[in-house]
Amino acid sequence: MKSTERHHLKDNELAHIAGNARDIVQERRGPILGVVGGVVLLIVAVGGYLSWRSSVDAKAHTLLAAATTVEGARVGPPAAFGTQPAQGLSFVSEREKNQAILTKYKEVADQYPTSDAGIYARYRQGGTYMSLGLPKNAAEAYQQAIAQGGDSLYAQMAKLGLAEAQAQSGDYEGAIATFRDLSQRKDGPLPVDGLLMRLGRTQAEAGKASDAQATLNRLVQEFPESSFATDAKKELEQLKKAS
C-alpha cells in the first residue's frame, strides 16, 4: 500500500472517531453539562467554605488577642494627682481586671464556640471564674469547652479544670470520677503521675482514705522517679497514722 493511501485511511479513521465522539457529546450533552456544572458548583462551594472559615478564624483570633491584651494589663492604684499616668490599660484591683477578662473571653467563646480560638477562650473563661471564686460557673464553662473541643489539648485541659472546679465546689464524687478518667489515659497529653497525686488528695479530702492510699501507692509503684513520689510517700504515712 502506498504511503499516500495509508495517510488517507488514517485521516478517514480519525475523522470517523471524531465524528462518533461529537455524536456522543451531542446525545449526552445534558448529562455531561450536569456533571461539569456539579463539579464547578462543588469547587465553588469548597472554595467559599474555606474562605468563610478563614475569615471566621481571623475574626475569632482578633477578638482573642483583645482578651489576652486585657489579661496582660497592669493592676495598681491610679496615678497620684499631678503625676504622669501609667501607659496602657490598667485596673485598680485584680477582681476588676478578672471581670473585664471574663467579659472578653465570654465574647469570643459565645461568638465562635467551635473555633480553636473560641474553645481556648471558653477554657480561659473557666479559669477566670476560678480566680473569681466561682467554681460552679467555672465547671459550666469547662463543660462547654469539653463538649466543643473533642479530643483536643484544650478539651483535656478543660477536663482537668473541671475536676478542680468540682472539688472546690464540694462535688467530690464528680471530681474523683473526672480525675480517675484522666489518669487512665496513659497516651494523653496530661502527666499521669500528677493526675494520680490530685486524685489521691481529692479522695483523702472526701474521706475516702483507703481509696486515697491505693491511688498514692499506684503513683509510687508506677512512677518511682516522679517528682510527686516523695510527696505521695509522705501523704501515705499521714493517712496510715490517721487510720
C-alpha positions in Angstrom: 0.0 0.0 0.0 1.3 3.4 -1.0 2.2 5.9 1.7 -0.4 8.4 0.5 -3.1 5.7 0.7 -2.1 4.8 4.3 -2.3 8.5 5.3 -5.7 8.8 3.6 -7.1 5.8 5.5 -5.6 7.1 8.8 -7.2 10.5 8.2 -10.6 8.8 7.5 -10.3 6.8 10.7 -9.5 9.9 12.8 -12.4 11.7 11.2 -14.7 8.8 11.9 -13.6 8.7 15.6 -14.0 12.4 15.9 -17.5 12.2 14.4 -18.5 9.5 16.8 -17.2 11.5 19.7 -19.1 14.5 18.5 -22.3 12.5 18.2 -21.9 11.1 21.7 -21.4 14.5 23.2 -24.5 15.8 21.4 -26.6 12.9 22.6 -25.4 13.2 26.2 -24.9 16.9 26.3 -27.4 17.4 29.1 -25.9 14.8 31.5 -22.3 15.9 30.7 -23.1 19.5 31.3 -24.9 18.5 34.5 -21.8 16.7 35.8 -19.5 19.5 34.8 -21.8 22.0 36.4 -21.9 19.9 39.6 -18.2 19.8 39.8 -17.9 23.5 39.2 -20.5 24.1 41.9 -18.6 21.8 44.3 -15.4 23.7 43.7 -17.1 27.0 44.2 -18.7 25.7 47.4 -15.5 24.3 48.8 -13.6 27.5 48.0 -16.4 29.6 49.5 -16.4 27.5 52.7 -12.6 27.7 53.0 -12.7 31.5 52.5 -15.5 31.8 55.1 -13.6 29.5 57.5 -10.5 31.6 57.2 -12.5 34.8 57.7 -14.2 33.4 60.8 -10.8 32.2 62.3 -9.3 35.6 61.6 -12.1 37.4 63.4 -12.0 35.0 66.3 -8.3 35.4 66.8 -8.6 39.2 66.6 -11.2 39.1 69.5 -8.9 36.6 71.4 -6.0 39.0 71.0 -8.0 41.7 72.6 -8.8 39.4 75.5 -5.2 38.5 76.1 -4.3 42.2 76.0 -6.6 42.8 78.9 -5.1 39.8 80.7 -1.7 41.4 80.5 -2.9 44.8 81.8 -1.3 46.4 84.9 -3.0 46.3 88.3 -2.5 49.1 90.8 -3.8 52.4 92.2 -4.4 55.3 89.8 -1.6 57.8 89.3 -1.5 60.5 92.0 -2.7 63.9 91.2 -0.2 65.9 89.2 1.9 62.8 88.2 2.2 61.1 84.8 -0.3 58.3 84.5 0.9 54.8 83.6 0.8 54.0 79.9 -1.6 51.3 78.6 -4.6 49.6 80.1 -4.7 49.3 83.9 -7.1 48.2 86.6 -7.4 49.2 90.3 -7.8 45.6 91.5 -7.3 42.0 90.4 -11.1 41.4 90.7 -11.9 44.3 88.4 -9.3 43.0 85.9 -10.7 39.5 86.1 -14.2 40.8 85.5 -13.0 42.6 82.3 -11.1 39.4 81.2 -14.2 37.3 81.8 -16.3 39.6 79.6 -13.7 39.4 76.7 -13.3 35.7 76.8 -17.0 35.1 77.0 -17.5 37.3 74.0 -15.0 35.2 71.9 -16.5 31.9 73.1 -20.1 32.9 72.5 -19.5 34.2 69.0 -17.1 31.5 67.8 -17.8 28.4 70.0 -16.4 25.8 67.6 -13.3 27.5 66.5 -9.9 26.9 68.2 -9.9 30.4 69.5 -13.4 30.0 70.8 -12.6 26.7 72.6 -9.5 28.2 74.2 -11.5 31.3 75.2 -14.1 29.1 76.9 -11.3 27.2 78.7 -9.8 30.6 79.9 -13.3 31.7 80.9 -13.5 28.8 83.2 -10.1 29.6 84.7 -11.2 33.3 85.2 -14.3 32.1 87.1 -12.0 30.1 89.3 -9.9 33.2 90.0 -13.1 35.0 91.0 -14.0 32.2 93.4 -16.9 30.9 91.3 -16.2 27.2 90.8 -19.8 26.3 89.8 -19.7 28.8 87.0 -16.2 27.6 86.1 -17.5 24.0 85.8 -20.2 25.1 83.4 -17.6 26.9 81.2 -15.2 23.9 81.3 -18.0 21.5 80.3 -18.8 23.7 77.3 -15.1 23.6 76.3 -15.1 19.8 76.6 -18.2 19.5 74.5 -16.8 21.6 71.7 -13.2 20.6 71.9 -13.5 16.9 71.1 -10.1 15.2 71.9 -8.0 18.4 71.6 -5.5 19.5 74.2 -7.8 22.3 75.3 -10.6 19.8 76.0 -8.2 17.7 78.1 -7.1 20.8 80.0 -10.8 21.7 80.4 -11.4 18.3 82.0 -8.6 19.0 84.5 -10.1 22.4 85.2 -13.5 20.8 85.6 -12.2 18.3 88.2 -10.6 21.2 90.2 -13.8 23.2 90.0 -15.9 20.2 91.1 -13.6 19.6 94.1 -13.7 23.3 95.1 -17.5 23.4 94.9 -17.8 20.3 97.1 -18.7 17.8 94.3 -16.0 15.3 95.3 -17.7 12.4 93.5 -17.7 14.3 90.3 -14.1 15.4 90.8 -12.9 11.9 91.7 -14.6 10.5 88.6 -13.0 13.2 86.3 -9.5 12.8 87.8 -9.8 9.0 87.5 -10.9 9.2 83.9 -7.9 11.4 83.0 -5.4 9.3 84.9 -6.4 6.2 83.0 -5.3 7.8 79.7 -1.6 6.9 79.5 -1.4 8.2 76.0 -3.0 11.5 76.9 -1.3 15.0 76.9 -1.5 15.3 80.7 1.1 13.7 83.1 -0.5 10.7 84.8 1.7 11.0 87.9 0.4 14.5 88.6 -3.2 13.4 88.0 -2.8 10.5 90.4 -1.5 12.9 93.0 -4.6 15.1 92.6 -6.9 12.1 92.6 -5.3 10.8 95.8 -5.6 14.1 97.6 -9.2 14.6 96.4 -10.1 11.1 97.7 -8.5 12.0 101.0 -10.4 15.3 101.2 -13.6 13.3 100.5 -12.9 11.0 103.5 -12.0 8.0 101.2 -8.8 7.1 103.0 -8.5 3.6 101.6 -9.1 4.8 98.0 -6.5 7.6 98.5 -3.9 5.1 99.8 -4.5 2.8 96.8 -4.1 5.7 94.4 -0.9 7.1 96.0 0.6 3.6 96.2 0.0 3.3 92.5 1.8 6.5 91.9 4.8 5.4 94.0 5.0 2.0 92.3 4.4 3.1 88.7 6.3 6.4 88.8 9.1 5.9 91.4 11.3 8.6 89.8 8.4 11.2 89.7 8.8 14.5 91.5 5.4 13.6 93.1 6.6 10.3 94.5 8.2 11.9 97.6 5.0 13.8 98.5 2.9 10.7 97.8 5.0 8.7 100.3 4.6 11.5 103.0 0.9 11.6 102.5 0.7 7.8 102.6 2.4 7.9 106.0 -0.1 10.6 107.3 -3.0 8.5 106.0 -1.8 5.4 107.8 -1.3 7.3 111.1 -4.8 8.8 110.8 -6.5 5.4 110.1 
